[in-house]
Amino acid sequence: MPYTQEIVDELNMLVRYNLSTTQEGIKVHKKEAAADIVAATKRLYEKGLVTQEDGGYLTHLGHEAAEQAQTLLTLLHPA
């Protein structure tokens, strides 16, 4: 099954999180962010990966997913 644009948008949100600390979250402002980013963040919340519909902090599962997403991005786009 290929990645859908929705999955790509969710992965792009996950790689924005700073994994070196659990004290740093992300706030997606509905009035300022693109609609696809707002929707992706809401889906991550519905999947239990972030603590708030507009971002917040990564859950334990979200932290694992973000680690995997960042690792995959590094493998596919080496410096």
Contacts in CASP RR format, 6 or more apart in sequence:
PFRMAT RR
TARGET T0000
AUTHOR 0000-0000-0000
METHOD contacts of the structure
MODEL  1
MPYTQEIVDELNMLVRYNLSTTQEGIKVHKKEAAADIVAATKRLYEKGLV
TQEDGGYLTHLGHEAAEQAQTLLTLLHPA
3 11 0 8 1.000
5 36 0 8 1.000
6 39 0 8 1.000
6 40 0 8 1.000
6 43 0 8 1.000
9 36 0 8 1.000
9 37 0 8 1.000
9 39 0 8 1.000
9 40 0 8 1.000
10 40 0 8 1.000
10 43 0 8 1.000
10 44 0 8 1.000
11 69 0 8 1.000
11 72 0 8 1.000
11 73 0 8 1.000
12 37 0 8 1.000
12 40 0 8 1.000
13 26 0 8 1.000
13 37 0 8 1.000
13 40 0 8 1.000
13 41 0 8 1.000
13 44 0 8 1.000
14 44 0 8 1.000
14 49 0 8 1.000
14 62 0 8 1.000
14 65 0 8 1.000
14 66 0 8 1.000
14 69 0 8 1.000
14 70 0 8 1.000
15 66 0 8 1.000
15 69 0 8 1.000
15 70 0 8 1.000
15 73 0 8 1.000
16 26 0 8 1.000
17 24 0 8 1.000
17 25 0 8 1.000
17 26 0 8 1.000
17 58 0 8 1.000
17 63 0 8 1.000
17 66 0 8 1.000
18 24 0 8 1.000
18 25 0 8 1.000
19 63 0 8 1.000
19 66 0 8 1.000
19 67 0 8 1.000
19 70 0 8 1.000
22 57 0 8 1.000
22 58 0 8 1.000
22 63 0 8 1.000
24 57 0 8 1.000
25 55 0 8 1.000
25 56 0 8 1.000
25 57 0 8 1.000
25 58 0 8 1.000
26 41 0 8 1.000
26 50 0 8 1.000
26 55 0 8 1.000
26 56 0 8 1.000
27 54 0 8 1.000
27 55 0 8 1.000
27 56 0 8 1.000
28 37 0 8 1.000
28 38 0 8 1.000
28 41 0 8 1.000
28 54 0 8 1.000
28 55 0 8 1.000
29 54 0 8 1.000
30 38 0 8 1.000
30 54 0 8 1.000
33 41 0 8 1.000
38 54 0 8 1.000
41 50 0 8 1.000
41 53 0 8 1.000
41 54 0 8 1.000
41 55 0 8 1.000
42 53 0 8 1.000
42 54 0 8 1.000
44 50 0 8 1.000
44 55 0 8 1.000
44 62 0 8 1.000
45 51 0 8 1.000
45 52 0 8 1.000
45 53 0 8 1.000
45 55 0 8 1.000
48 59 0 8 1.000
48 61 0 8 1.000
48 62 0 8 1.000
49 58 0 8 1.000
49 59 0 8 1.000
49 61 0 8 1.000
49 62 0 8 1.000
49 65 0 8 1.000
49 66 0 8 1.000
50 56 0 8 1.000
50 57 0 8 1.000
50 58 0 8 1.000
50 59 0 8 1.000
50 62 0 8 1.000
51 57 0 8 1.000
51 58 0 8 1.000
51 59 0 8 1.000
58 66 0 8 1.000
END
